[in-house]
Amino acid sequence: MNQGRIWCVVNPTVGLPLFLGSVAAISLIVHYMVLSNTTWMAAFFQGG
């Protein structure tokens, strides 16, 4: 692992959930922005 020394500073039981939670939050924010700022995405999900 290239960045393996980070676990000497941050405990993996804290760092991994924090990292995965931030990735999930960013993904949800991006999906919300795409759905709210485009007209074709909602129509696509509705089958149009």
C-alpha positions in Angstrom: 0.0 0.0 0.0 1.4 3.3 -1.1 -0.1 5.3 1.8 0.2 2.7 4.5 1.9 5.0 7.0 -1.3 7.0 7.4 -2.5 4.4 9.8 0.3 5.2 12.2 -1.4 8.6 12.7 -5.1 7.7 12.3 -6.6 4.6 13.7 -8.2 2.4 11.0 -11.4 2.0 13.1 -11.9 5.8 12.8 -10.3 6.5 9.4 -12.1 3.9 7.3 -15.6 4.8 8.3 -14.8 8.5 8.0 -13.4 8.0 4.5 -16.2 5.7 3.3 -18.8 8.1 4.8 -17.3 11.1 3.1 -17.3 9.2 -0.3 -20.9 8.3 0.2 -21.9 11.8 1.1 -20.1 13.3 -1.9 -21.8 10.7 -4.1 -25.2 11.6 -2.8 -24.6 15.3 -3.2 -23.4 14.8 -6.8 -26.5 12.7 -7.6 -28.8 15.2 -6.0 -27.3 18.1 -8.0 -27.5 16.2 -11.2 -31.2 15.4 -10.5 -32.1 18.9 -9.5 -30.2 20.7 -12.3 -31.1 18.7 -15.3 -34.5 18.2 -17.0 -33.6 15.0 -18.8 -32.4 12.9 -15.9 -35.8 12.8 -14.0 -37.5 12.0 -17.3 -35.0 9.2 -17.9 -35.7 7.7 -14.5 -39.5 7.9 -15.2 -39.0 5.9 -18.4 -39.4 8.8 -20.8 
